[in-house]
Amino acid sequence: MDKSEYRFRIVDSKIKDYLSAFGAICIEGPKWCGKTWTSSFHSNSEIYIGSPEGNFQNRRLAELSPLLILEGTQPRLIDEWQEVPQLWDAIRFEVDKDNKKGKYIMTGSATQNHKGILHSGAGRIAKIRMRPMSLYESGDSSGKISLKDLCYNNFKQAMTGEVELKKIISYIIRGGWPANIDMELEKAALLPMEYLNAVIDDDVYRIDGIKRDTKKMKLLLRPLARNESTTVTNKSLKNDVKSIDDEDIDVDTIASYLDIFDRLFITDNQQPFSTKIRSSVRVKQAEKRHFSDPSLACALLKATPDMLLGDLETLGFLFEALCERDLRIYADSFGATLYHYQDYQNKEIDAVIELPDGEWCAFEIKLGANQIDVAAENLLSIKKDIEKDENGKAPKVLCVICGMSSAAYQREDGVYVVPITALRE
């Protein structure tokens, strides 16, 4: 690759840190999110296991002599290593030969298949999750406001400029796929659906060699899209498939399909935040459903810009997914973790960011500036409830992430307001 043409990714700094601390790293994430390009930037030699050259000679060579293909200037990139699972043990073996760091970079678009693997690689091979581009990485956020600074109360107010609703919609439909960044919206909308077809038709079987009903898997994707950014249950998904498509899928099958979607990085759910809030308020333990990129939900819903302009409720859920994708990417860069909060009094916090020191910050996500007051009141109300409990640990920062705000500022009640198009890591 021509490294002068490389586009910065937030995960770059984490890759550098991990290469200096581990013998090998494994970069995992959705297909087409830029794993190979980024890994190639950080490597000094490479081999592509899935290359069709010479009738897939690289794959055959890897099967016959895994150690042979590991020869090369380090760090050496082994792309799509999971095509030949025994490479995992071969790399672990090579790492154990000496204490040298940064020897190998592995990439994979499916989580580790343990079949044929003898050792976990713990302490030798570190995993890094890579996601589609955030708005800051694609050049659609000014980056005037740092999420890390905000979470640590180093906030500086700024005018961020007007944002058109149609622009927000285009970011959602286009998604964070590197190949889509400079493409016309109508053409960019084609990629997410082709992504899903390619993964379901080709990778579902290859992940473990088990044949599944791909037709029913595609049927299940549609109710997931209709319930993007919600805590819908498996039973509700089953009922949705039955009522819309007149097909029966039992709950156990749904659970197994959802696991496959997760292993193939089609989905990227938001875990509930509860145990760290030592409050007497009972908290639900449901994941918030997300695709790895909001463009996938758009493709399944066949959502056009005009359709979303006419359905602001659906647009609101998709905007929330866009923001939470970016918040997760930004938070991961400084060791923080993204969650959501929902209690049995139906009080919710759209996004919770837990910091490495155990402190946490609460975020509401609203598309329109006219919703900021209600969002701020909700955050203050939940904070007050938690503070009533002597063991409760209240959030250190309250913030509304907005789509249509033209400024980043702190309100008189202490709640911050930040446009998603001004945020960075």
C-alpha positions in Angstrom: 0.0 0.0 0.0 1.0 3.6 -0.5 1.1 4.7 3.2 1.0 8.3 2.2 -2.6 7.8 1.2 -3.6 6.2 4.5 -6.6 7.8 6.3 -6.1 8.2 10.1 -8.2 5.8 12.2 -8.7 6.3 16.0 -7.7 2.7 16.7 -4.2 3.5 15.3 -2.8 4.6 18.7 -4.2 1.5 20.4 -2.6 -0.7 17.8 0.8 0.9 18.4 0.4 0.5 22.1 -0.5 -3.2 21.9 2.3 -4.0 19.4 4.7 -2.7 22.0 3.2 -4.8 24.8 2.3 -8.1 23.1 3.9 -10.6 20.7 0.9 -10.5 18.4 -2.4 -8.7 18.0 -5.6 -9.8 16.4 -7.7 -7.0 14.9 -11.3 -8.1 14.6 -14.4 -6.4 13.2 -16.9 -6.3 10.3 -15.9 -6.9 6.8 -15.1 -3.8 4.8 -14.5 -1.6 7.9 -10.8 -1.1 7.0 -9.0 -3.8 9.0 -6.7 -4.9 6.2 -5.8 -1.3 5.2 -5.1 -0.3 8.8 -3.1 -3.5 9.5 -1.1 -3.1 6.4 -0.2 0.5 7.5 1.3 -0.9 10.7 3.0 -3.9 9.2 6.3 -4.4 7.3 5.4 -7.5 5.4 2.1 -9.3 4.7 0.3 -12.4 3.4 -3.3 -12.7 2.4 -4.8 -16.1 3.3 -7.9 -15.5 1.3 -6.2 -14.3 -1.9 -7.4 -16.3 -5.0 -4.0 -16.0 -6.7 -2.5 -19.4 -7.7 -5.8 -21.1 -7.0 -5.6 -20.0 -3.3 -2.1 -21.1 -2.9 -1.6 -19.1 0.3 -4.3 -20.9 2.0 -3.0 -24.3 0.9 0.5 -23.4 2.0 -0.8 -22.2 5.4 -2.6 -25.6 5.8 0.6 -27.5 4.9 3.2 -25.4 6.6 1.8 -22.7 8.9 5.3 -21.7 10.2 6.5 -21.1 6.7 4.1 -18.3 5.9 5.0 -16.6 9.2 8.5 -15.8 7.7 8.9 -12.2 6.8 9.8 -8.8 8.1 8.0 -8.0 11.3 5.4 -6.9 12.2 4.0 -9.4 9.7 0.4 -9.1 8.7 -1.6 -12.4 8.4 -4.9 -11.3 6.8 -8.1 -13.4 7.5 -6.2 -15.9 9.6 -9.4 -17.7 10.6 -9.5 -19.3 7.1 -6.8 -21.6 8.5 -7.5 -21.9 12.3 -4.2 -23.7 13.0 -2.4 -20.4 12.3 -3.5 -19.3 15.7 -1.4 -21.9 17.5 1.5 -21.5 15.1 1.6 -17.7 15.9 1.4 -18.4 19.6 4.3 -20.9 19.3 6.4 -18.3 17.4 5.6 -15.7 20.0 6.7 -18.1 22.8 10.1 -18.6 21.2 11.4 -15.3 22.5 10.0 -12.3 24.4 10.0 -10.1 21.3 7.0 -7.8 21.0 5.0 -6.8 17.9 5.8 -9.8 15.8 2.5 -10.4 14.1 -0.7 -8.6 13.2 -3.7 -10.9 12.5 -7.0 -9.8 11.1 -10.4 -11.5 11.2 -14.0 -10.8 10.2 -15.3 -13.5 12.5 -14.6 -14.3 16.1 -12.2 -17.1 16.9 -13.4 -20.6 16.0 -12.0 -22.8 18.7 -12.2 -25.9 16.5 -8.7 -27.1 15.8 -7.1 -24.5 18.2 -5.3 -25.9 21.3 -4.3 -22.8 23.2 -6.1 -19.5 24.0 -3.1 -17.3 23.3 -3.8 -15.5 26.5 -0.9 -13.1 27.3 0.6 -13.6 23.8 -2.1 -12.5 21.4 -4.2 -9.5 22.2 -7.5 -8.7 20.5 -8.5 -5.3 19.3 -12.0 -4.5 18.0 -12.2 -2.3 15.0 -15.5 -0.7 13.8 -16.6 1.3 10.8 -15.5 4.9 10.6 -16.9 7.5 13.1 -17.9 10.9 11.8 -14.6 12.3 13.0 -12.7 9.7 11.0 -14.7 10.3 7.9 -14.2 14.0 8.1 -17.8 14.8 8.9 -17.2 16.0 12.5 -15.1 19.1 13.2 -13.6 17.5 16.3 -13.9 20.7 18.3 -15.0 18.8 21.4 -13.1 15.9 22.9 -15.2 13.2 24.5 -12.3 12.4 26.9 -12.0 16.0 27.9 -15.7 16.2 28.4 -15.8 13.1 30.6 -12.9 14.5 32.8 -14.5 18.0 33.1 -12.1 19.8 30.8 -14.8 21.2 28.6 -14.5 24.3 26.5 -17.5 25.9 24.9 -17.5 26.4 21.2 -19.7 27.5 18.3 -19.9 24.5 16.0 -22.0 25.7 13.1 -25.4 24.9 11.7 -26.1 21.3 10.7 -28.6 20.4 8.0 -31.1 17.5 8.8 -30.5 16.1 5.3 -26.7 15.8 6.1 -27.5 13.8 9.2 -29.7 11.5 7.2 -26.9 11.0 4.6 -24.4 10.0 7.3 -26.8 7.4 8.6 -27.7 5.9 5.1 -24.1 6.0 3.9 -22.6 4.5 7.1 -19.0 4.5 8.2 -17.7 2.1 5.5 -14.4 3.5 4.1 -15.4 2.7 0.5 -18.5 4.8 0.9 -17.0 8.0 2.3 -16.6 9.9 -1.0 -19.4 8.2 -3.0 -22.7 9.7 -4.1 -25.4 8.8 -1.6 -27.6 6.8 -4.0 -24.6 4.5 -4.8 -23.4 4.5 -1.2 -26.8 3.1 -0.1 -26.1 -0.1 -2.1 -23.1 -1.2 -0.2 -24.8 -2.1 3.2 -27.3 -4.5 1.7 -24.6 -6.2 -0.4 -22.5 -6.4 2.8 -25.3 -8.3 4.5 -25.9 -10.6 1.5 -22.2 -11.4 1.3 -21.9 -12.2 5.0 -25.1 -14.3 5.2 -24.6 -16.2 2.0 -20.8 -16.9 2.3 -19.6 -16.5 5.8 -22.3 -18.1 7.9 -21.3 -21.6 6.7 -17.6 -20.9 6.8 -17.7 -19.8 10.4 -18.0 -23.4 11.7 -19.0 -25.6 8.8 -22.7 -25.9 9.9 -25.4 -25.4 7.3 -28.2 -23.0 8.5 -31.4 -21.7 7.0 -30.1 -18.5 5.5 -33.6 -17.5 4.4 -34.8 -17.4 8.0 -31.6 -15.6 9.1 -32.4 -12.9 6.6 -36.0 -12.8 7.9 -34.7 -12.3 11.4 -32.5 -9.3 10.3 -35.6 -7.3 9.3 -37.2 -7.2 12.8 -33.8 -6.4 14.2 -33.8 -3.4 11.9 -37.3 -2.4 12.9 -36.1 -2.6 16.6 -32.8 -0.8 16.2 -31.7 1.0 19.4 -34.3 -0.8 21.5 -34.2 -3.6 24.1 -36.6 -5.9 22.2 -36.7 -9.5 23.5 -36.1 -12.7 21.5 -39.8 -13.6 22.0 -40.8 -10.2 20.5 -38.5 -10.8 17.6 -40.2 -14.2 17.0 -43.6 -12.6 17.1 -42.5 -9.9 14.7 -41.3 -12.5 12.2 -44.6 -14.3 12.5 -46.8 -11.3 12.1 -44.9 -9.6 9.2 -43.5 -12.6 7.2 -45.9 -15.4 8.4 -42.9 -17.6 9.3 -42.2 -19.5 12.5 -38.8 -19.4 14.2 -38.5 -20.8 17.6 -36.8 -18.8 20.4 -33.8 -21.1 20.7 -33.1 -20.8 16.9 -33.4 -17.0 17.2 -30.8 -17.1 20.0 -28.4 -19.2 18.0 -28.8 -16.9 14.9 -28.2 -13.8 17.1 -25.0 -15.4 18.3 -23.9 -16.0 14.7 -24.7 -12.3 13.9 -22.6 -11.3 16.8 -19.7 -13.5 15.9 -19.7 -12.2 12.4 -19.8 -8.6 13.7 -23.2 -7.9 12.0 -24.5 -6.7 15.4 -22.8 -4.7 18.1 -25.2 -4.6 21.1 -25.0 -2.2 24.0 -24.7 -3.9 27.4 -26.8 -2.7 30.4 -25.1 -0.7 33.1 -26.3 -1.7 36.5 -23.9 -3.3 38.8 -21.7 -0.3 39.0 -24.6 1.9 40.0 -25.0 0.8 43.7 -28.6 2.1 43.9 -31.7 0.5 45.4 -33.5 1.2 42.0 -34.0 -2.1 40.3 -32.3 -2.1 36.9 -33.3 -4.2 33.8 -30.7 -6.5 32.4 -31.5 -6.2 28.7 -29.1 -5.4 25.9 -29.9 -2.6 23.5 -30.0 -3.9 20.0 -27.6 -2.4 17.4 -26.2 -3.3 14.1 -22.5 -2.7 13.7 -23.4 0.3 11.6 -26.8 2.2 11.3 -26.6 1.9 7.5 -27.3 -1.8 7.8 -30.7 -1.1 9.5 -31.4 1.5 6.8 -30.7 -1.0 4.1 -33.0 -3.6 5.6 -35.8 -1.0 6.1 -35.2 0.2 2.5 -35.0 3.7 4.1 -34.5 6.6 1.7 -33.9 10.2 2.7 -37.5 11.1 1.9 -38.8 8.2 3.9 -36.8 9.2 6.9 -37.9 12.9 6.6 -41.4 11.6 6.8 -40.8 9.3 9.7 -39.0 11.2 12.4 -39.6 8.4 15.0 -37.6 5.9 13.0 -35.0 8.6 12.1 -34.6 9.3 15.9 -33.7 5.6 16.6 -31.3 5.5 13.7 -29.7 8.8 14.8 -29.3 7.3 18.3 -27.5 4.3 16.7 -25.2 6.6 14.8 -24.2 8.5 18.0 -23.7 5.3 20.0 -21.5 3.9 17.3 -19.3 7.0 17.5 -19.4 7.2 21.3 -18.2 3.6 21.5 -15.3 4.3 19.2 -14.3 7.4 21.0 -14.6 5.9 24.5 -12.6 2.8 23.6 -9.6 5.1 22.7 -9.1 6.1 26.3 -10.1 2.8 28.0 -13.7 3.7 28.7 -16.7 1.4 28.0 -20.2 2.2 26.6 -23.4 1.0 28.3 -27.0 1.9 28.5 -29.3 2.3 31.6 -32.9 1.3 32.0 -34.8 0.7 35.3 -38.1 -0.8 36.2 -39.7 2.7 36.6 -39.1 3.0 32.8 -36.4 5.6 33.4 -33.6 5.4 30.8 -30.2 6.8 29.9 -29.4 6.4 26.3 -25.7 6.0 26.8 -23.5 5.5 29.8 -19.7 5.8 29.6 -17.8 4.1 32.4 -14.3 5.5 32.9 -11.3 3.4 33.8 -11.3 4.8 37.4 -15.0 3.6 37.9 -16.5 7.1 37.5 -19.3 7.3 34.9 -21.0 9.8 32.7 -24.6 9.9 31.4 -25.7 10.9 27.9 -29.1 11.5 26.4 -29.2 11.5 22.5 -31.7 13.8 20.8 -31.9 14.7 17.1 -33.6 18.1 17.5 -32.5 21.1 19.6 -36.2 21.4 20.7 -35.7 18.1 22.7 -32.7 19.3 24.7 -34.8 20.6 27.7 -36.7 17.3 28.2 -33.4 15.3 27.8 -31.7 17.4 30.4 -34.6 17.1 32.8 -34.5 13.3 32.5 -30.7 13.2 33.3 -31.1 15.4 36.3 -34.1 13.4 37.6 -32.2 10.1 37.4 -29.1 11.6 39.0 -31.3 12.9 41.9 -32.9 9.4 42.4 -29.4 7.8 42.6 -28.2 10.4 45.0 -31.1 9.6 47.4 -29.6 6.2 48.0 -26.7 6.4 50.5 -24.8 3.8 48.4 -25.7 5.4 45.1 -22.9 6.7 42.9 -24.1 9.5 40.7 -22.7 10.4 37.3 -19.9 12.9 37.3 -21.0 14.4 33.9 -24.5 14.8 32.3 -24.6 15.6 28.6 -27.1 15.8 25.7 -25.7 14.7 22.4 -27.6 16.6 19.7 -28.0 16.5 16.0 -29.2 20.0 15.2 -27.4 22.2 17.8 -25.1 24.9 16.5 -23.0 25.1 19.6 -21.3 23.1 22.4 -22.0 24.6 25.8 -22.9 24.0 29.4 -26.4 24.9 30.6 -27.2 26.7 33.8 -28.3 23.4 35.4 -24.9 21.9 34.7 -25.9 19.7 31.8 -23.6 19.9 28.7 -24.9 20.0 25.1 -22.7 18.7 22.3 -23.4 18.2 18.6 -22.4 14.8 17.3 -20.8 16.6 14.3 -18.4 18.4 16.7 -17.3 15.3 18.7 -14.0 13.3 18.6 -12.2 10.9 20.9 
